[in-house]
Structures are given as C-alpha cells and as structure tokens.
Amino acid sequence: MPGFEQSSVYQEFLAERDEILRLKWLESEKMGEDIGFEKALMTWIRCHRDDWREARRKEERFVLMG
C-alpha cells in the first residue's frame, strides 16, 4: 500500500510549496534580503495562487484527454 507521499493531495502540496519557495527566492533577490516564508506565502496567495491552480487544472484536463 503506497504511503501518503504518493497521494495526489500531498503531491499538489509539494508543487504549491515549490512555487512559494521559488517566489521567496526571486523576491528576496530583488529586495537584497530574505523576505521570509510567511511574506512569500501571503504574496503568492494574493497574487499567484488562483492563476497557478487554474493552469494546473487546464494541464490536468489536457493530459486526461490525451
């Protein structure tokens, strides 16, 4: 039986976390200092999450339709 690491919910969490960490790195580079995970998370939620999730849904539908 596969562990939770194989669940689609966990995989989606990891993908979302990677995007937040990418934003944290990019914004920290722009600011010249570490902006912190919480600020990156809140910025990502406000500015990027909805579009990211919609793109993921479209990609899933495309893959499923073959």
C-alpha positions in Angstrom: 0.0 0.0 0.0 1.5 3.4 -1.0 2.2 5.9 1.7 0.8 9.4 1.9 3.8 10.6 -0.2 2.1 9.1 -3.3 -1.2 10.8 -2.7 -2.3 13.4 -5.2 -3.1 15.8 -2.3 0.4 15.6 -1.0 1.9 15.9 -4.5 -0.2 19.1 -5.0 1.0 20.4 -1.7 4.6 19.8 -2.7 4.1 21.5 -6.1 2.5 24.5 -4.4 5.3 24.7 -1.8 7.9 24.7 -4.5 6.2 27.7 -6.2 6.1 29.6 -2.9 9.8 28.9 -2.3 10.6 30.0 -5.9 8.7 33.3 -5.3 10.5 33.7 -2.0 13.9 33.3 -3.7 13.0 35.7 -6.6 11.6 38.4 -4.3 14.5 38.0 -1.8 16.9 38.5 -4.7 15.1 41.7 -5.8 15.0 43.1 -2.2 18.6 42.1 -1.5 17.5 40.3 1.7 15.5 37.3 2.7 11.8 38.2 2.7 10.8 35.1 4.8 8.5 32.3 4.1 5.4 34.0 5.6 5.7 37.1 3.4 6.3 34.9 0.3 3.3 32.7 1.2 1.0 35.7 1.6 2.2 37.3 -1.6 1.8 34.1 -3.5 -1.7 33.5 -2.2 -2.8 37.1 -3.1 -1.1 37.4 -6.4 -0.4 34.0 -7.9 -2.3 31.0 -6.4 -5.6 31.3 -8.3 -3.9 31.6 -11.7 -1.5 28.8 -10.8 -4.3 26.5 -9.8 -6.3 27.2 -12.9 -3.2 26.5 -15.1 -2.8 23.2 -13.2 -6.4 22.2 -13.8 -6.1 23.0 -17.5 -3.0 20.9 -17.7 -4.7 18.0 -16.0 -7.6 18.2 -18.4 -5.3 18.3 -21.3 -3.3 15.2 -20.1 -6.5 13.3 -19.3 -7.9 14.0 -22.8 -4.7 12.8 -24.4 
